[in-house]
Amino acid sequence: MTRGGMLKFRIKREAEQNMRAAKRLDEIVISIGALGDEDLLDLADIFRHQPETPIFRWASTEMARRKITL
């Protein structure tokens, strides 16, 4: 395989990996939104001491949308 061919292959492989990662991330966000109120509160409680984490921020956003608090 030529250098150009190897580069194209690597770029394509990385793009596919990025698409799979983005899909998994979307699935996580959807899963958080599908939690019942009690489970959502449990998730937020688990991460409350790490408010900078994406999971806490997503849980907090969903809690605000539902008008529920810890």
C-alpha positions in Angstrom: 0.0 0.0 0.0 1.3 3.5 -0.9 1.8 6.2 1.7 -1.2 8.1 0.3 -3.3 4.9 0.5 -2.3 4.3 4.1 -3.2 7.8 5.0 -6.6 7.6 3.4 -7.2 4.3 5.2 -6.2 5.7 8.5 -8.4 8.8 8.0 -11.3 6.6 7.0 -10.8 4.3 10.0 -10.6 7.3 12.4 -13.8 8.8 10.9 -15.6 5.5 11.4 -14.4 5.3 15.0 -15.5 8.9 15.6 -19.0 8.1 14.2 -19.3 5.1 16.4 -18.2 7.1 19.5 -20.7 9.9 18.7 -23.5 7.3 18.3 -22.6 5.7 21.7 -22.7 9.2 23.2 -26.1 9.9 21.7 -27.3 6.6 23.1 -26.1 7.5 26.6 -27.8 10.9 26.5 -31.1 9.2 25.3 -30.7 6.6 28.1 -30.4 9.4 30.7 -33.5 11.1 29.3 -35.4 7.8 29.5 -34.7 7.2 33.2 -37.6 7.4 35.6 -37.5 10.3 38.1 -36.1 8.2 41.0 -33.4 6.6 38.8 -32.5 10.1 37.4 -32.2 11.4 40.9 -30.0 8.4 41.9 -27.7 9.1 38.9 -27.4 12.8 39.8 -26.7 11.9 43.4 -23.9 9.5 42.4 -22.2 12.3 40.5 -23.1 15.3 42.6 -19.6 15.6 44.0 -18.3 15.7 40.4 -20.4 18.5 38.9 -17.9 19.0 36.1 -18.6 15.6 34.6 -20.8 15.3 31.5 -23.0 12.7 33.2 -23.9 15.1 36.0 -24.5 18.0 33.6 -26.8 15.8 31.5 -28.6 14.5 34.5 -29.0 18.1 35.9 -30.3 19.4 32.6 -32.9 16.6 32.5 -33.8 17.2 36.1 -34.3 20.9 35.3 -36.5 20.0 32.4 -38.6 17.9 34.6 -38.6 20.4 37.4 -37.2 18.0 40.0 -34.3 18.5 42.4 -32.0 16.4 44.6 
